[in-house]
Amino acid sequence: MRGYLRVLLGLLFCSTNMIAQNGPSKYYDIQENFLKRTFMGVNAGAAIPFAEFASKDFYRATSGYAKTGYNLNVTFRYAFTDYIGITTKYFYSENQFDEQSYENSTNNYYTPRNGNTYKFSSDPWTLRGFMFIPTYILKAQKFNIELGVGVGMVNSTLPQNQMVEKYPNDSISIYSQNTTNSSNWAFSVEAAIRYKVYKNVILSLQGDVIITDQSYQDIYTYINNASGSFYMYPPSNILQPFRLSHITAGIGFEFD
Protein backbone atom coordinates (compact mmCIF):
# COMPACT_ATOMS: atom_id res chain seq x y z
CA MET A 1 0.00 0.00 0.00
CA ARG A 2 2.82 2.36 0.91
CA GLY A 3 4.47 1.55 -2.44
CA TYR A 4 1.39 2.52 -4.40
CA LEU A 5 1.11 5.73 -2.40
CA ARG A 6 4.73 6.60 -3.17
CA VAL A 7 4.17 6.02 -6.92
CA LEU A 8 1.01 8.18 -6.87
CA LEU A 9 2.78 11.03 -5.09
CA GLY A 10 5.69 10.76 -7.52
CA LEU A 11 3.39 11.00 -10.55
CA LEU A 12 1.56 13.96 -9.01
CA PHE A 13 4.85 15.77 -8.37
CA CYS A 14 6.06 15.15 -11.96
CA SER A 15 2.82 16.37 -13.54
CA THR A 16 2.78 19.50 -11.39
CA ASN A 17 6.38 20.24 -12.31
CA MET A 18 5.64 19.80 -16.03
CA ILE A 19 2.67 22.18 -15.86
CA ALA A 20 4.78 24.76 -14.06
CA GLN A 21 7.49 24.49 -16.69
CA ASN A 22 5.44 24.20 -19.88
CA GLY A 23 2.01 25.79 -19.36
CA PRO A 24 2.77 29.43 -18.46
CA SER A 25 5.95 29.57 -20.56
CA LYS A 26 4.09 28.57 -23.72
CA TYR A 27 1.58 31.40 -23.21
CA TYR A 28 4.44 33.77 -22.46
CA ASP A 29 6.16 32.78 -25.72
CA ILE A 30 2.99 33.51 -27.69
CA GLN A 31 2.87 36.97 -26.16
CA GLU A 32 6.54 37.71 -26.71
CA ASN A 33 6.83 36.29 -30.21
CA PHE A 34 3.92 38.27 -31.62
CA LEU A 35 5.69 41.63 -31.50
CA LYS A 36 8.47 41.96 -34.03
CA ARG A 37 10.73 44.96 -33.78
CA THR A 38 10.03 46.27 -37.27
CA PHE A 39 6.69 46.90 -38.95
CA MET A 40 5.92 48.51 -42.32
CA GLY A 41 2.49 48.97 -43.85
CA VAL A 42 0.37 50.85 -46.39
CA ASN A 43 -3.05 52.28 -45.48
CA ALA A 44 -5.89 54.14 -47.17
CA GLY A 45 -9.10 55.69 -45.93
CA ALA A 46 -11.01 58.87 -45.13
CA ALA A 47 -9.73 62.38 -44.39
CA ILE A 48 -12.47 64.03 -42.34
CA PRO A 49 -12.25 67.82 -41.82
CA PHE A 50 -13.56 69.47 -38.67
CA ALA A 51 -13.61 72.85 -36.90
CA GLU A 52 -12.49 75.80 -39.05
CA PHE A 53 -11.31 73.63 -41.92
CA ALA A 54 -14.83 72.23 -42.41
CA SER A 55 -16.62 75.50 -41.64
CA LYS A 56 -18.90 77.00 -44.32
CA ASP A 57 -19.31 80.34 -42.58
CA PHE A 58 -19.04 82.90 -45.41
CA TYR A 59 -18.19 85.69 -42.95
CA ARG A 60 -15.34 83.78 -41.32
CA ALA A 61 -11.97 84.35 -42.97
CA THR A 62 -10.59 80.95 -41.90
CA SER A 63 -13.52 78.86 -43.16
CA GLY A 64 -12.07 76.09 -45.32
CA TYR A 65 -15.26 74.78 -46.99
CA ALA A 66 -13.49 71.39 -47.00
CA LYS A 67 -15.45 68.23 -47.75
CA THR A 68 -14.58 64.71 -46.57
CA GLY A 69 -11.74 63.41 -48.73
CA TYR A 70 -9.20 60.61 -48.75
CA ASN A 71 -5.89 59.83 -47.09
CA LEU A 72 -3.02 57.57 -48.11
CA ASN A 73 -0.10 56.78 -45.83
CA VAL A 74 2.99 54.60 -45.50
CA THR A 75 3.87 53.71 -41.90
CA PHE A 76 7.13 52.38 -40.45
CA ARG A 77 7.45 51.38 -36.78
CA TYR A 78 10.52 50.20 -34.90
CA ALA A 79 10.22 48.90 -31.33
CA PHE A 80 13.21 49.57 -29.06
CA THR A 81 11.66 47.47 -26.28
CA ASP A 82 8.52 45.40 -25.86
CA TYR A 83 6.59 48.56 -25.03
CA ILE A 84 8.38 51.60 -26.51
CA GLY A 85 9.03 52.40 -30.16
CA ILE A 86 9.18 55.14 -32.79
CA THR A 87 6.80 55.42 -35.74
CA THR A 88 7.42 57.44 -38.90
CA LYS A 89 4.64 58.11 -41.38
CA TYR A 90 4.38 59.77 -44.76
CA PHE A 91 0.82 60.79 -45.67
CA TYR A 92 -1.10 62.51 -48.44
CA SER A 93 -4.59 63.94 -47.93
CA GLU A 94 -6.94 65.55 -50.44
CA ASN A 95 -10.18 67.36 -49.58
CA GLN A 96 -12.44 68.83 -52.23
CA PHE A 97 -13.52 72.44 -51.78
CA ASP A 98 -17.31 72.69 -51.37
CA GLU A 99 -17.84 74.76 -54.52
CA GLN A 100 -21.64 74.70 -54.38
CA SER A 101 -21.84 75.98 -50.80
CA TYR A 102 -19.39 78.80 -51.52
CA GLU A 103 -21.21 79.71 -54.73
CA ASN A 104 -24.54 79.82 -52.90
CA SER A 105 -23.09 81.99 -50.14
CA THR A 106 -21.57 84.38 -52.69
CA ASN A 107 -24.83 84.75 -54.58
CA ASN A 108 -26.84 85.17 -51.38
CA TYR A 109 -24.57 88.04 -50.36
CA TYR A 110 -23.89 89.85 -53.64
CA THR A 111 -26.92 89.27 -55.90
CA PRO A 112 -29.38 91.34 -53.82
CA ARG A 113 -26.87 94.20 -53.88
CA ASN A 114 -25.75 94.27 -57.53
CA GLY A 115 -28.15 91.98 -59.40
CA ASN A 116 -25.25 89.82 -60.61
CA THR A 117 -24.79 86.06 -60.29
CA TYR A 118 -21.57 84.12 -59.90
CA LYS A 119 -20.28 80.68 -60.87
CA PHE A 120 -17.46 79.24 -58.77
CA SER A 121 -15.05 76.33 -59.35
CA SER A 122 -12.02 75.18 -57.38
CA ASP A 123 -9.27 72.62 -57.06
CA PRO A 124 -9.10 70.55 -53.83
CA TRP A 125 -7.10 71.27 -50.70
CA THR A 126 -4.03 69.03 -50.38
CA LEU A 127 -1.87 68.25 -47.35
CA ARG A 128 1.21 66.01 -47.32
CA GLY A 129 4.24 65.41 -45.14
CA PHE A 130 6.20 63.31 -42.63
CA MET A 131 5.24 62.67 -39.00
CA PHE A 132 7.55 61.30 -36.27
CA ILE A 133 5.65 59.60 -33.45
CA PRO A 134 7.07 58.21 -30.16
CA THR A 135 4.91 55.13 -29.64
CA TYR A 136 3.68 53.19 -26.63
CA ILE A 137 2.79 49.56 -27.39
CA LEU A 138 0.16 47.48 -25.60
CA LYS A 139 0.46 43.79 -26.42
CA ALA A 140 -2.22 41.11 -26.46
CA GLN A 141 -2.22 37.53 -27.65
CA LYS A 142 -3.60 38.29 -31.12
CA PHE A 143 -3.02 42.01 -31.63
CA ASN A 144 -1.13 45.14 -30.63
CA ILE A 145 -2.53 48.55 -29.70
CA GLU A 146 -0.10 51.39 -30.45
CA LEU A 147 -0.55 54.93 -29.12
CA GLY A 148 1.50 58.05 -29.75
CA VAL A 149 1.75 61.83 -30.04
CA GLY A 150 3.52 63.04 -33.18
CA VAL A 151 5.22 66.06 -34.68
CA GLY A 152 6.28 66.67 -38.26
CA MET A 153 6.68 69.02 -41.19
CA VAL A 154 3.86 69.19 -43.74
CA ASN A 155 3.18 71.05 -46.97
CA SER A 156 -0.21 72.21 -48.26
CA THR A 157 -1.67 73.64 -51.45
CA LEU A 158 -4.11 76.54 -51.54
CA PRO A 159 -6.68 75.57 -54.20
CA GLN A 160 -6.66 77.42 -57.47
CA ASN A 161 -10.15 78.80 -57.88
CA GLN A 162 -12.12 80.68 -60.49
CA MET A 163 -15.24 82.81 -60.22
CA VAL A 164 -17.22 83.87 -63.29
CA GLU A 165 -19.75 86.75 -63.30
CA LYS A 166 -22.88 86.38 -65.40
CA TYR A 167 -23.07 90.11 -66.10
CA PRO A 168 -19.50 91.39 -65.76
CA ASN A 169 -18.87 95.07 -65.10
CA ASP A 170 -16.39 96.90 -67.32
CA SER A 171 -15.92 93.79 -69.47
CA ILE A 172 -14.41 91.89 -66.55
CA SER A 173 -15.40 88.24 -66.88
CA ILE A 174 -13.18 86.02 -64.71
CA TYR A 175 -11.58 86.30 -61.31
CA SER A 176 -8.87 83.73 -60.62
CA GLN A 177 -6.32 83.14 -57.89
CA ASN A 178 -2.85 81.70 -58.24
CA THR A 179 -2.10 78.34 -56.61
CA THR A 180 0.36 78.74 -53.76
CA ASN A 181 2.08 76.37 -51.34
CA SER A 182 2.79 76.59 -47.64
CA SER A 183 4.86 74.53 -45.19
CA ASN A 184 4.65 74.44 -41.42
CA TRP A 185 4.93 72.19 -38.38
CA ALA A 186 2.07 69.83 -37.56
CA PHE A 187 1.04 67.97 -34.42
CA SER A 188 -0.97 64.77 -34.17
CA VAL A 189 -2.46 62.24 -31.79
CA GLU A 190 -2.23 58.68 -33.17
CA ALA A 191 -3.73 55.25 -32.44
CA ALA A 192 -3.43 51.93 -34.27
CA ILE A 193 -4.60 48.35 -33.89
CA ARG A 194 -2.43 45.73 -35.61
CA TYR A 195 -3.78 42.19 -35.94
CA LYS A 196 -1.72 39.23 -37.12
CA VAL A 197 -3.57 37.18 -39.75
CA TYR A 198 -0.79 34.91 -41.01
CA LYS A 199 2.84 34.58 -39.91
CA ASN A 200 4.23 38.11 -40.32
CA VAL A 201 1.23 39.49 -42.28
CA ILE A 202 -0.56 42.21 -40.31
CA LEU A 203 -3.88 43.97 -40.84
CA SER A 204 -3.95 47.53 -39.47
CA LEU A 205 -6.62 50.00 -38.45
CA GLN A 206 -5.16 53.46 -37.86
CA GLY A 207 -6.61 56.77 -36.72
CA ASP A 208 -5.15 60.19 -36.04
CA VAL A 209 -6.06 63.81 -35.50
CA ILE A 210 -3.70 66.27 -37.19
CA ILE A 211 -3.47 70.00 -36.50
CA THR A 212 -1.49 72.55 -38.49
CA ASP A 213 -1.82 76.22 -39.48
CA GLN A 214 -0.78 77.04 -43.03
CA SER A 215 0.04 80.61 -44.09
CA TYR A 216 0.01 81.56 -47.77
CA GLN A 217 2.09 84.63 -48.47
CA ASP A 218 1.97 87.25 -51.25
CA ILE A 219 -1.07 85.95 -53.13
CA TYR A 220 -1.87 87.84 -56.32
CA THR A 221 -5.36 87.90 -57.82
CA TYR A 222 -5.72 88.32 -61.57
CA ILE A 223 -8.73 89.86 -63.31
CA ASN A 224 -9.12 88.92 -66.95
CA ASN A 225 -11.33 90.95 -69.28
CA ALA A 226 -12.79 90.38 -72.73
CA SER A 227 -9.77 91.89 -74.50
CA GLY A 228 -7.41 89.30 -73.00
CA SER A 229 -5.48 91.72 -70.79
CA PHE A 230 -5.34 91.38 -67.03
CA TYR A 231 -4.84 93.45 -63.91
CA MET A 232 -3.01 92.42 -60.77
CA TYR A 233 -4.16 93.28 -57.27
CA PRO A 234 -1.61 94.01 -54.53
CA PRO A 235 -0.37 90.92 -52.68
CA SER A 236 -2.29 89.57 -49.71
CA ASN A 237 -1.79 86.85 -47.11
CA ILE A 238 -4.16 84.04 -46.08
CA LEU A 239 -4.04 81.93 -42.91
CA GLN A 240 -5.79 78.56 -43.14
CA PRO A 241 -6.00 76.23 -40.11
CA PHE A 242 -6.07 72.55 -41.10
CA ARG A 243 -8.00 70.29 -38.72
CA LEU A 244 -8.24 66.73 -40.01
CA SER A 245 -9.07 63.28 -38.70
CA HIS A 246 -7.67 60.35 -40.70
CA ILE A 247 -9.25 56.91 -40.40
CA THR A 248 -7.47 54.30 -42.51
CA ALA A 249 -7.08 50.54 -42.90
CA GLY A 250 -4.43 48.53 -44.66
CA ILE A 251 -1.95 45.70 -44.72
CA GLY A 252 1.65 45.42 -43.58
CA PHE A 253 4.44 43.11 -42.56
CA GLU A 254 6.51 42.55 -39.43
CA PHE A 255 10.20 41.67 -39.50
CA ASP A 256 12.72 40.64 -36.86
Order of alpha helices (4+ residues) and beta strands (2+ residues): alpha-beta-beta-beta-alpha-beta-beta-beta-beta-beta-beta-beta-beta-beta-beta
